[in-house]
């Protein structure tokens, strides 16, 4: 799957990956896709929760060698 922007949050710990994703998504058009890459173990809980609360759609996740990648489709008017 293709994405519009990528955010490298490797090495950042909670809550920084989600805060940086929130800021990046706020500058993207509704429907655009952000790929977030993180090594934070808490991201597996934080990212899905953030998407639900902020009105974004988590459309895919993967994990490889301790890194998680999340594909997030920006929701309507919420940031």
C-alpha positions in Angstrom: 0.0 0.0 0.0 1.2 3.5 -0.8 1.2 6.4 1.7 1.4 10.2 1.3 3.9 10.9 4.2 6.1 9.0 6.5 7.0 9.9 10.1 10.1 8.3 11.6 9.6 8.1 15.3 12.2 5.4 16.0 13.9 5.9 19.4 11.1 8.1 20.7 9.1 7.0 23.8 5.5 7.6 24.8 3.9 10.0 24.3 6.2 11.5 21.5 5.3 9.1 18.6 1.6 9.9 19.0 2.2 13.7 19.6 4.3 13.9 16.4 1.7 11.9 14.5 -1.1 14.2 15.7 0.9 17.2 14.5 1.8 15.7 11.1 -1.8 14.5 10.5 -3.2 18.0 11.3 -1.2 19.3 8.3 -2.5 16.6 5.9 -5.6 16.6 3.8 -8.5 14.4 5.0 -8.1 10.9 3.5 -4.3 11.2 3.2 -2.3 8.3 4.6 0.6 8.7 7.1 3.0 5.9 7.7 4.3 6.0 11.3 7.4 4.0 12.2 8.1 3.5 15.9 10.2 1.4 18.2 8.2 2.4 21.3 6.7 -0.7 22.9 3.7 1.3 24.1 2.8 2.4 20.6 0.9 -0.8 20.0 -1.6 0.5 22.6 -1.2 4.2 22.1 -1.6 4.5 18.3 -4.9 2.6 17.9 -6.3 4.5 20.9 -5.2 7.8 19.4 -6.8 6.9 16.0 -10.2 6.1 17.6 -10.1 9.2 19.8 -9.0 11.6 17.0 -11.3 10.2 14.3 -8.6 8.7 12.1 -8.6 5.2 10.6 -5.8 2.7 11.4 -5.7 0.8 8.2 -2.7 -1.4 8.7 0.1 -2.4 11.1 3.2 -4.5 10.7 6.2 -5.4 12.9 9.7 -6.3 11.9 12.9 -6.5 14.0 11.4 -4.5 16.9 10.0 -1.7 14.7 6.3 -1.2 14.2 4.8 0.5 11.2 1.3 2.0 11.3 -0.7 3.2 8.3 -3.2 5.9 9.4 -5.8 7.5 7.2 -6.5 11.0 8.2 -10.1 11.6 9.3 -12.4 14.4 8.4 -12.0 17.7 10.3 -10.4 16.4 13.5 -6.6 16.8 14.0 
